[in-house]
Amino acid sequence: QVQLVESGGGLVQAGDSLRLSCAASGRTTSNFIMGWFRQAPGKEREFVAAIDLSGRNTNYADSVQGRFVLSRNIAKNTAYLQMNNLKPEDTAVYYCAARHFQTTDWNYWGQGTQVTVSS
């Protein structure tokens, strides 16, 4: 099975940048779509971004388009979410997720990392 561990969260000020990392272990992730989700207090978990098998194609939620950049280092089995121009509304627990490219279910999830943006 694949284990996912997020890191890089923390407390930052509005306008700052932060990079989250998602390290995968236990099984190769080359056959998996990697994605990031987030959940703010009292809200449903929402999609943030996803990256394909090659790491060359990405998809972003409208709320983060133009500010966040998702990349993937296949050799290191690690995905990165570069978050720029952070806003207080970005405050949430961020989760790394993975799914097989032939499925629609996100079968693997990390434990989450807290991102707090203050003004």
C-alpha positions as CSV (number, residue, x, y, z in Angstrom):
1,Q,0.0,0.0,0.0
2,V,0.9,3.6,-0.4
3,Q,1.5,5.8,2.6
4,L,1.4,9.6,2.3
5,V,2.9,12.0,4.7
6,E,2.5,15.8,4.4
7,S,4.8,18.4,5.8
8,G,5.5,22.1,5.4
9,G,2.5,23.6,7.1
10,G,2.7,26.5,9.5
11,L,1.7,30.0,10.4
12,V,2.3,32.7,7.9
13,Q,1.2,36.2,7.1
14,A,-1.1,37.2,4.3
15,G,0.9,37.6,1.1
16,D,3.6,35.1,2.1
17,S,4.5,31.9,0.4
18,L,4.6,28.4,1.7
19,R,5.5,25.0,0.2
20,L,3.9,21.8,1.2
21,S,5.4,18.4,0.6
22,C,3.8,15.0,0.3
23,A,6.2,12.1,0.6
24,A,4.9,8.7,-0.6
25,S,6.3,5.3,0.5
26,G,5.4,1.6,0.5
27,R,4.7,1.4,-3.2
28,T,5.7,3.2,-6.3
29,T,3.3,6.1,-7.1
30,S,4.1,6.4,-10.8
31,N,0.7,4.9,-11.6
32,F,-1.2,7.4,-9.4
33,I,-2.7,10.8,-9.8
34,M,-1.5,13.0,-6.9
35,G,-3.7,15.6,-5.5
36,W,-4.2,18.1,-2.7
37,F,-7.4,18.9,-0.8
38,R,-8.1,21.2,2.1
39,Q,-10.7,21.5,4.8
40,A,-11.4,24.7,6.8
41,P,-13.2,24.6,10.1
42,G,-16.9,24.0,9.7
43,K,-16.6,23.4,6.0
44,E,-16.5,20.4,3.6
45,R,-13.2,19.1,2.3
46,E,-12.6,20.7,-1.1
47,F,-10.4,20.0,-4.1
48,V,-7.3,22.2,-4.5
49,A,-5.1,20.7,-7.2
50,A,-4.1,17.5,-9.0
51,I,-1.2,16.4,-11.1
52,D,-1.0,13.6,-13.7
53,L,1.3,10.6,-14.0
54,S,4.0,12.4,-15.9
55,G,3.9,15.4,-13.7
56,R,3.5,17.6,-16.7
57,N,-0.3,18.4,-16.5
58,T,-2.0,20.0,-13.6
59,N,-5.5,21.0,-12.6
60,Y,-6.4,23.7,-10.1
61,A,-9.5,24.9,-8.2
62,D,-10.6,28.3,-9.3
63,S,-9.9,29.7,-5.8
64,V,-6.2,28.9,-6.1
65,Q,-5.6,29.3,-9.8
66,G,-2.7,31.6,-10.5
67,R,-1.5,31.4,-6.9
68,F,-0.7,27.8,-6.3
69,V,1.7,25.6,-8.3
70,L,1.6,21.8,-8.0
71,S,4.7,19.8,-9.0
72,R,5.9,16.2,-8.7
73,N,9.3,14.6,-8.4
74,I,8.7,11.0,-9.5
75,A,12.2,9.8,-8.6
76,K,11.7,11.0,-5.0
77,N,8.0,9.9,-4.8
78,T,7.2,13.4,-3.6
79,A,4.6,16.0,-4.6
80,Y,4.9,19.7,-3.8
81,L,2.3,22.4,-3.5
82,Q,3.8,25.8,-3.8
83,M,1.4,28.3,-2.3
84,N,2.0,32.0,-3.2
85,N,0.2,35.1,-2.1
86,L,-1.5,33.3,0.7
87,K,-4.8,34.7,2.0
88,P,-6.5,34.3,5.3
89,E,-9.2,32.3,3.5
90,D,-6.6,29.7,2.6
91,T,-6.4,28.7,6.2
92,A,-7.2,25.0,6.4
93,V,-5.9,21.6,7.0
94,Y,-4.3,20.5,3.8
95,Y,-4.4,16.8,2.8
96,C,-2.3,15.0,0.2
97,A,-4.2,12.3,-1.7
98,A,-3.6,9.7,-4.4
99,R,-5.7,7.6,-6.7
100,H,-5.0,5.1,-9.5
101,F,-5.3,6.9,-12.9
102,Q,-8.0,4.4,-14.0
103,T,-10.2,5.1,-11.0
104,T,-12.1,8.1,-9.7
105,D,-11.8,7.3,-6.0
106,W,-9.0,8.9,-4.0
107,N,-7.9,5.8,-2.1
108,Y,-4.9,7.1,-0.2
109,W,-4.7,10.0,2.1
110,G,-2.2,11.7,4.3
111,Q,-2.8,12.8,7.9
112,G,-3.0,16.5,7.0
113,T,-0.9,19.5,7.7
114,Q,-2.2,22.8,9.2
115,V,-1.8,26.0,7.2
116,T,-2.8,29.2,9.0
117,V,-2.7,32.6,7.3
118,S,-2.9,35.7,9.5
119,S,-3.5,39.3,8.5
